[in-house]
Amino acid sequence: MSIAKTVVSRPTTIFIAFALLLGLGIFATLNLPIDLYPEIEPPILVVYTSYSGAGPEEVEKTITRPLEGTLSNVSSLEKLSSTSSKGSSMVMLEFTYGTDMADAANSVRDNLELVKRFLPDGADTPLIFKFDPSMIPIMGLMVTGNRTPEELREIAENTILPRIEQVPGVAMGNVSGGCKKIIKVEIPQNRLEAYGLTITQIKGMLASQNISVSAGSILDNGLSYLLATAGEYQSLEKIRSTVISYKGAGLVPGH
């Protein structure tokens, strides 16, 4: 007997079976656990290093790059990424699925022991964390106003973000969106030839002048004060007055 004939000859039985299936489907849907951040265990480890008072460039050069160099040798490592920010370095290690994370953590710890003595004196001991997305609370704030996109971003970066990062429990913040100011440096070819300079030399000199460097800390009456040399450019005039090189007894100014 075909399915069509069975349906026609036994409509009540088919209706009851269909109703049971529909009821089971609704029951399963209502009791299905739903979580915005489901508990998963990705094979990821994070190495976090604090270096108070240091700028992003110094953190990258003295901490992040040495850590990347030694951690890239860890077995079963699939991907390595890093973030260097003011006062801290974060290196994320992603392993292949199925990796024993306890063994991976021990391997990372052994590699860190090899590089710790090469880190700056003011840097804290690198910490190893097991990455858990459910433990990362996220809050997004929007900045609006009668300002240009450049001004709004500058306010967010220089005024709002530092205050948010001082709130207890906040580990890190970042700013996205808006417009970031870009300063274009135009150099006439005839001036390069006259002073015997290259674009690479000028780029390197500008980069070396635009950096903040940690200068350690001072203890006074039980309080520790962090010191840093603020060398980042704050105005166009500072860029114009940058000394590019020395020629004979004179200077080669940037403007």
VMD Tcl script that draws the C-alpha trace (Angstrom):
set ca {
  {0.00 0.00 0.00}
  {1.35 3.42 -0.95}
  {1.84 6.27 1.54}
  {-0.91 8.33 -0.11}
  {-3.45 5.49 0.26}
  {-2.42 4.98 3.90}
  {-2.97 8.68 4.67}
  {-6.38 8.64 3.00}
  {-7.52 5.39 4.62}
  {-6.30 6.25 8.14}
  {-6.67 10.01 8.61}
  {-7.16 9.84 12.39}
  {-3.97 7.86 12.98}
  {-1.94 10.22 10.78}
  {-3.38 13.29 12.53}
  {-2.53 11.90 15.98}
  {1.04 11.06 14.89}
  {1.49 14.53 13.41}
  {0.12 16.17 16.57}
  {2.50 14.14 18.74}
  {5.50 15.15 16.62}
  {4.44 18.79 16.71}
  {3.97 18.68 20.48}
  {7.38 17.08 21.02}
  {8.97 19.74 18.81}
  {7.36 22.59 20.76}
  {8.34 21.00 24.09}
  {11.95 20.55 23.00}
  {12.15 24.13 21.73}
  {10.82 25.62 24.96}
  {13.26 23.59 27.06}
  {16.29 24.14 24.84}
  {18.96 25.97 26.90}
  {19.93 29.29 25.35}
  {22.90 31.37 26.51}
  {24.20 34.63 25.11}
  {27.72 33.47 25.99}
  {27.67 29.65 25.88}
  {30.31 27.83 27.86}
  {33.01 26.81 25.42}
  {36.64 26.04 26.00}
  {38.63 27.36 23.05}
  {42.27 26.19 22.95}
  {43.61 29.68 23.60}
  {46.10 31.03 26.13}
  {46.81 34.70 26.82}
  {50.11 36.08 28.12}
  {49.61 39.48 29.77}
  {52.52 41.70 30.83}
  {52.17 45.04 32.60}
  {54.76 47.78 32.05}
  {53.47 50.91 33.78}
  {54.40 54.25 32.25}
  {55.60 52.86 28.92}
  {54.09 53.95 25.61}
  {52.75 51.49 23.00}
  {55.91 51.68 20.86}
  {58.21 50.93 23.79}
  {55.95 48.09 24.97}
  {56.01 46.54 21.50}
  {59.78 46.84 21.13}
  {60.89 45.72 24.60}
  {58.17 43.24 25.60}
  {55.81 42.11 22.84}
  {58.42 41.29 20.20}
  {60.71 39.30 22.54}
  {57.69 37.34 23.82}
  {56.49 36.63 20.28}
  {59.95 35.38 19.34}
  {60.16 32.81 22.11}
  {56.47 31.79 22.20}
  {56.38 31.07 18.47}
  {58.35 27.88 19.24}
  {55.60 26.36 21.41}
  {54.37 23.05 20.00}
  {50.85 22.67 18.52}
  {50.62 26.46 18.12}
  {48.30 27.37 15.25}
  {48.17 31.17 15.44}
  {49.89 33.90 17.42}
  {48.64 37.49 17.69}
  {49.47 40.39 19.98}
  {48.33 43.81 21.14}
  {50.69 46.46 22.50}
  {49.00 49.31 24.34}
  {50.01 51.97 26.82}
  {51.36 50.20 29.88}
  {50.61 46.61 28.84}
  {51.29 43.84 26.35}
  {48.93 40.99 25.47}
  {49.98 37.97 23.40}
  {47.28 35.50 22.36}
  {48.22 31.92 21.44}
  {45.69 29.76 19.57}
  {46.36 26.02 19.54}
  {44.97 23.23 17.39}
  {41.77 21.65 18.74}
  {42.47 18.57 20.81}
  {45.62 20.04 22.36}
  {46.11 19.29 26.05}
  {45.93 22.83 27.42}
  {47.68 21.89 30.67}
  {50.71 20.73 28.67}
  {50.45 23.83 26.47}
  {50.45 26.11 29.53}
  {53.53 24.34 30.91}
  {55.31 24.76 27.57}
  {54.43 28.46 27.49}
  {55.65 28.86 31.08}
  {58.98 27.18 30.23}
  {59.48 29.48 27.24}
  {58.70 32.55 29.33}
  {61.42 31.56 31.79}
  {63.94 31.82 28.94}
  {62.99 35.39 28.03}
  {62.08 36.95 31.40}
  {65.62 38.15 32.11}
  {65.66 40.10 28.85}
  {62.55 42.13 29.71}
  {62.85 45.71 31.07}
  {63.42 46.13 34.81}
  {60.15 48.03 35.23}
  {58.03 45.30 33.63}
  {55.98 42.91 35.76}
  {56.28 39.13 35.45}
  {54.22 37.87 32.47}
  {50.96 36.22 33.52}
  {49.32 33.27 31.73}
  {45.53 33.14 31.43}
  {43.26 30.54 29.91}
  {41.01 32.40 27.49}
  {37.33 32.24 28.45}
  {34.90 34.41 26.44}
  {32.21 34.17 29.14}
  {34.52 35.97 31.60}
  {34.91 39.07 29.45}
  {32.19 41.64 30.21}
  {31.87 44.15 27.39}
  {30.32 47.61 27.42}
  {30.03 49.91 24.44}
  {29.63 53.67 24.76}
  {28.80 56.11 21.97}
  {30.11 59.68 21.91}
  {28.03 62.24 20.02}
  {27.88 66.01 19.89}
  {28.11 69.11 17.75}
  {31.74 68.45 16.90}
  {33.63 67.18 13.89}
  {34.46 63.43 13.73}
  {38.12 64.32 14.38}
  {37.25 66.32 17.51}
  {34.93 63.60 18.84}
  {37.63 60.95 18.47}
  {40.19 63.20 20.16}
  {37.83 63.79 23.09}
  {37.13 60.06 23.37}
  {40.83 59.13 23.29}
  {42.28 61.88 25.46}
  {39.50 62.61 27.95}
  {36.91 59.84 28.19}
  {39.03 56.70 27.73}
  {41.63 57.52 30.43}
  {38.85 58.12 32.97}
  {37.07 54.89 32.06}
  {40.29 52.88 32.41}
  {40.70 54.26 35.95}
  {37.36 52.76 37.04}
  {37.93 49.71 39.32}
  {37.36 46.46 37.44}
  {38.10 47.87 33.99}
  {41.04 46.03 32.43}
  {41.24 47.68 29.04}
  {39.42 50.08 26.76}
  {39.78 51.18 23.17}
  {38.32 53.75 20.82}
  {36.99 53.01 17.35}
  {35.19 55.08 14.77}
  {35.36 58.77 14.10}
  {38.20 60.19 12.07}
  {41.83 60.10 13.06}
  {44.05 63.01 12.14}
  {46.73 62.22 9.59}
  {49.61 64.61 9.07}
  {51.17 64.46 5.63}
  {54.84 65.38 5.43}
  {55.84 66.56 1.96}
  {59.56 66.72 1.21}
  {60.85 68.35 -1.99}
  {63.25 66.11 -3.88}
  {65.74 68.96 -4.40}
  {66.07 69.48 -0.63}
  {66.71 65.78 -0.09}
  {69.50 65.88 -2.65}
  {70.93 69.13 -1.25}
  {71.26 67.70 2.26}
  {72.14 64.16 1.16}
  {69.14 62.63 2.93}
  {66.68 59.87 2.09}
  {62.99 59.40 2.87}
  {63.89 56.42 5.07}
  {66.20 58.54 7.22}
  {63.57 61.21 7.73}
  {60.91 58.63 8.55}
  {63.17 56.98 11.12}
  {64.05 60.29 12.76}
  {60.41 61.39 13.03}
  {59.44 58.00 14.49}
  {62.25 58.11 17.06}
  {61.18 61.59 18.20}
  {57.47 60.66 18.46}
  {57.64 58.23 21.39}
  {57.03 58.16 25.14}
  {59.56 56.22 27.23}
  {59.15 54.89 30.75}
  {61.59 56.40 33.24}
  {60.89 54.11 36.19}
  {59.28 55.20 39.44}
  {59.99 57.18 42.62}
  {58.97 56.18 46.15}
  {57.95 59.03 48.44}
  {56.27 58.58 51.82}
  {55.04 55.13 50.89}
  {53.62 56.27 47.56}
  {55.00 55.17 44.18}
  {55.05 57.75 41.38}
  {55.48 56.51 37.82}
  {57.75 58.56 35.59}
  {57.67 58.77 31.80}
  {59.24 61.07 29.24}
  {56.43 62.50 27.12}
  {58.09 62.69 23.72}
  {55.07 62.34 21.46}
  {54.31 65.21 19.12}
  {51.59 67.52 20.41}
  {51.51 70.11 17.62}
  {52.50 70.75 14.02}
  {55.12 73.23 15.20}
  {56.92 70.46 17.09}
  {57.08 68.40 13.90}
  {58.35 71.35 11.89}
  {61.14 72.01 14.41}
  {62.41 68.41 14.43}
  {66.14 68.21 13.75}
  {66.67 65.65 10.99}
  {70.47 65.52 10.93}
  {73.65 67.49 11.51}
  {75.71 68.80 8.60}
  {79.03 70.35 9.49}
  {78.50 72.95 12.20}
  {74.82 73.46 11.48}
  {71.50 71.67 11.81}
  {69.15 70.39 9.16}
  {65.68 71.43 10.43}
  {62.53 69.59 9.50}
  {60.69 72.54 7.96}
}
mol new
graphics top color blue
foreach p $ca { graphics top sphere $p radius 0.5 }
foreach p [lrange $ca 0 end-1] q [lrange $ca 1 end] { graphics top cylinder $p $q radius 0.2 }
display resetview
